[in-house]
Amino acid sequence: MKVAIASPPIPASISEGLYWLEKLVKDAAAQQAEIICFPESYIPGYPGMGYAEDQREPEKLQAALDSVCKIAADNSIAIIVPMDWHHPDGLLNIAHVVSATGEVLGYQTKNQLDPSEDNIWIPGAERSIFEVNGVKFGIVICHEGFRYPESVRWAARRDAKIVFHPHFGGSNISGVQLTEWGNKDNPYYEKAMMMRALENTIYFASSNYASLYPDSGSAIIAPDGRCIIHETYGKPGVIVADIDPEAATGLLAKRLKNELYK
């Protein structure tokens, strides 16, 4: 299966986000990718990064999702599009899964919020397994994949071959200019990506924005912890890799002895 990971610029509006989404979807489809994942809270954009508050209106978010469905169908590719989404109790941070025919298959909520996000979103309470073209996968959102490895193991123990990890880390204002993916002096995020794959014996595919000072680079990690491919820091684009579902055995995840931790 060919999977694609998008690294778009941080959007300042829904329309800008959809412009880059369609552009990068077309790039991925041209490389025969079957699914593409975008970064955390991609529409309308990560809070505090420049978009107007009216971009969060429920009707505008629904219209944006409808547009994503059309783009998926037009290009015959499944899309994971993280969005803010309204709920009776507050605002959720979610990732919609749209099929290659434009059908919304469901969504994954961000259940483990970073402490800094407690006043932005409400936490979700459910986990889901999805399937595209016969390949099962899970989704964990940012903080979950970095600091709550249980979220990835949950999916691996339910036969997920790959876990997608939309996240946001970095700034367009200030920061350290990273030069080498996985360097020992980089922030720990890229090392965490490698561990989520290795400790579960599955693929792990992480999507970050192409900011001027990113804390991590988008990457696809093999079940043995090797980085198969990563994006250039700060470069908008897509990376595409073939994954072998048979290699994602979930062996280490399934050897967990739950009874020892009750």
ChimeraX attribute file (.defattr): number of C-alpha atoms within 10 A of each C-alpha:
attribute: neighborCount
match mode: 1-to-1
recipient: residues
	/A:1	15
	/A:2	16
	/A:3	24
	/A:4	28
	/A:5	33
	/A:6	29
	/A:7	30
	/A:8	24
	/A:9	22
	/A:10	27
	/A:11	21
	/A:12	18
	/A:13	21
	/A:14	20
	/A:15	14
	/A:16	16
	/A:17	20
	/A:18	20
	/A:19	12
	/A:20	19
	/A:21	24
	/A:22	17
	/A:23	15
	/A:24	23
	/A:25	29
	/A:26	20
	/A:27	19
	/A:28	25
	/A:29	21
	/A:30	10
	/A:31	16
	/A:32	17
	/A:33	23
	/A:34	21
	/A:35	26
	/A:36	28
	/A:37	29
	/A:38	31
	/A:39	33
	/A:40	27
	/A:41	23
	/A:42	30
	/A:43	32
	/A:44	31
	/A:45	27
	/A:46	22
	/A:47	16
	/A:48	9
	/A:49	14
	/A:50	13
	/A:51	19
	/A:52	14
	/A:53	11
	/A:54	10
	/A:55	17
	/A:56	22
	/A:57	13
	/A:58	14
	/A:59	10
	/A:60	15
	/A:61	19
	/A:62	14
	/A:63	12
	/A:64	19
	/A:65	21
	/A:66	16
	/A:67	15
	/A:68	25
	/A:69	23
	/A:70	18
	/A:71	24
	/A:72	26
	/A:73	18
	/A:74	13
	/A:75	19
	/A:76	20
	/A:77	25
	/A:78	30
	/A:79	27
	/A:80	24
	/A:81	24
	/A:82	29
	/A:83	26
	/A:84	26
	/A:85	22
	/A:86	18
	/A:87	10
	/A:88	6
	/A:89	8
	/A:90	11
	/A:91	17
	/A:92	22
	/A:93	25
	/A:94	27
	/A:95	30
	/A:96	22
	/A:97	26
	/A:98	28
	/A:99	23
	/A:100	22
	/A:101	16
	/A:102	23
	/A:103	16
	/A:104	18
	/A:105	13
	/A:106	13
	/A:107	21
	/A:108	24
	/A:109	24
	/A:110	26
	/A:111	21
	/A:112	21
	/A:113	18
	/A:114	14
	/A:115	8
	/A:116	8
	/A:117	13
	/A:118	11
	/A:119	8
	/A:120	14
	/A:121	21
	/A:122	20
	/A:123	19
	/A:124	16
	/A:125	10
	/A:126	10
	/A:127	16
	/A:128	15
	/A:129	18
	/A:130	17
	/A:131	14
	/A:132	17
	/A:133	11
	/A:134	9
	/A:135	14
	/A:136	18
	/A:137	22
	/A:138	25
	/A:139	33
	/A:140	29
	/A:141	28
	/A:142	25
	/A:143	21
	/A:144	20
	/A:145	26
	/A:146	21
	/A:147	13
	/A:148	14
	/A:149	17
	/A:150	13
	/A:151	21
	/A:152	27
	/A:153	25
	/A:154	18
	/A:155	26
	/A:156	31
	/A:157	18
	/A:158	16
	/A:159	20
	/A:160	25
	/A:161	27
	/A:162	31
	/A:163	26
	/A:164	24
	/A:165	31
	/A:166	30
	/A:167	25
	/A:168	25
	/A:169	19
	/A:170	19
	/A:171	17
	/A:172	14
	/A:173	8
	/A:174	10
	/A:175	12
	/A:176	13
	/A:177	13
	/A:178	20
	/A:179	10
	/A:180	12
	/A:181	19
	/A:182	20
	/A:183	12
	/A:184	10
	/A:185	8
	/A:186	17
	/A:187	15
	/A:188	14
	/A:189	19
	/A:190	22
	/A:191	18
	/A:192	17
	/A:193	26
	/A:194	23
	/A:195	20
	/A:196	28
	/A:197	28
	/A:198	21
	/A:199	19
	/A:200	30
	/A:201	25
	/A:202	34
	/A:203	34
	/A:204	29
	/A:205	28
	/A:206	31
	/A:207	32
	/A:208	32
	/A:209	33
	/A:210	28
	/A:211	23
	/A:212	20
	/A:213	19
	/A:214	23
	/A:215	22
	/A:216	31
	/A:217	27
	/A:218	30
	/A:219	29
	/A:220	32
	/A:221	26
	/A:222	23
	/A:223	27
	/A:224	17
	/A:225	22
	/A:226	15
	/A:227	21
	/A:228	15
	/A:229	17
	/A:230	22
	/A:231	23
	/A:232	20
	/A:233	23
	/A:234	22
	/A:235	15
	/A:236	17
	/A:237	21
	/A:238	27
	/A:239	23
	/A:240	25
	/A:241	18
	/A:242	13
	/A:243	19
	/A:244	16
	/A:245	17
	/A:246	9
	/A:247	15
	/A:248	21
	/A:249	19
	/A:250	26
	/A:251	17
	/A:252	15
	/A:253	22
	/A:254	17
	/A:255	10
	/A:256	13
	/A:257	9
	/A:258	8
	/A:259	6
	/A:260	6
	/A:261	6
	/A:262	5
